[in-house]
Amino acid sequence: MSQPNPALAARLRTLRKESWSDVVLTQKQLAEAFGVSTGLLSSWENVAKPVTPPPPRLEAYATFFATRRSVQGPKLHLLGIENLTDDEHTVRKELLVELQALRGDLDDPPAQPVFAPSSLWHFPPNQDIVIVCAQLPEKYRISYTDPSSPDFVNLYTYADPDALVELYGHIRACNPASNVTFRTTDQNTTLSADEYTAHLVLLGGVDWNPQTRALLDRVDVPVRQISRKGDEDQLDSGFEVTRPDGTSQMFSAKLRNGVLLEDVAHFYHGVSPLNRKRTVTVCNGMYSRGTLGAVRALTDRRFRDRNQAYLDRRFAGADSFSIISRVPVFDNQGLTPDWTLPENRLHEWPESSLT
């Protein structure tokens, strides 16, 4: 028997409130379309004390939200499956698989669709998630990183602790039924087979995190990171994009007299090349504030909803996506990038068919 799942309740609520930006859909209206009481439908959306809907009700959700025709006309209505178009059948099938996975009906559900409107950081329950952070080079460590020290602190060996703490807490909160772990890696250590085939999240760039380069080499994103050679403002380091016509463009951080004025971040998400039923996500900056900015784009409560909504519109139906964005720095603080502002998006892939 399926256990009540807050993630399923949150997803059902998101479907009702956010599927169509110009439609206000109340619990009472949806309950009437489904032929159930408002109180029962409300219990399905109650994250604090969720009630698990029976499988036929999930099928109704999938059918209703597979087509905008459900809300057209004088009254909401649930179309018969036979009346759906081919495209609507595809949407219904994908949505039903996702809801069944959240309900716990699938023993080994496929990877979550890349762009679930609730949050990119929601994964199907009971699937391992591994965050891989770069190891801080020894020359930058303090004495507390020596295991023989009475004050040894392992976290001091992590290169991006700000980004790690931010992301680990957020992913744990979004996935209470999953095992979420984190670890460092360097040139001399590798992940286990189980870690490689889990949902992977890579923090930090190719300078210190070899797994970032290794994973990006196995996907088809046209972006590669050119290592920086120091702390000066160097136009020959950054994220290099190869365009369809064979030309390339470099996107670099901005420094003045060694002070960071603006970082640049790369965010990639897609199906894992190591396990097609899992995902890989890269949060990477030229400097630490860029990596933190890539993380906070979808964790910062003031920006995450609008940034997620932009992803849902811009990359709907894509198996993978990539954004290179500015990360503003003000008073030495890295700020969360707003992806809804065109000036903050330096490059997007796949490229829009409208451009």
Secondary structure, 3 states (H helix, E strand, C coil): CCCCCHHHHHHHHHHHHHCCCCCCCCHHHHHHHHCCCHHHHHHHCCCCCCCCCCHHHHHHHHHHCCCHHHHCCCCCCCCCHHHCCHHHHHHHHHHHHHHHHHHCCCCCCCCCCCCCCCCCCCCCCCCCEEEEEEECCHHHCCHHHCCCCCCCCHHHHECCHHHHHHHHHHHHHHCCCCCEEEEEECCCCCCCHHHHCCEEEEECCCCCCHHHHHHHCCCCCCEEEECCCCCCCCCCCEEEEECCCCCEEEECCEEECCEEEEEEEEEEEEEECCEEEEEEEEEEECCHHHHHHHHHCCCCCCCHHHHHHHHHHHCCCCCEEEEEEEEEEECCEECCCCCCCHHHEEEEECCCCCC
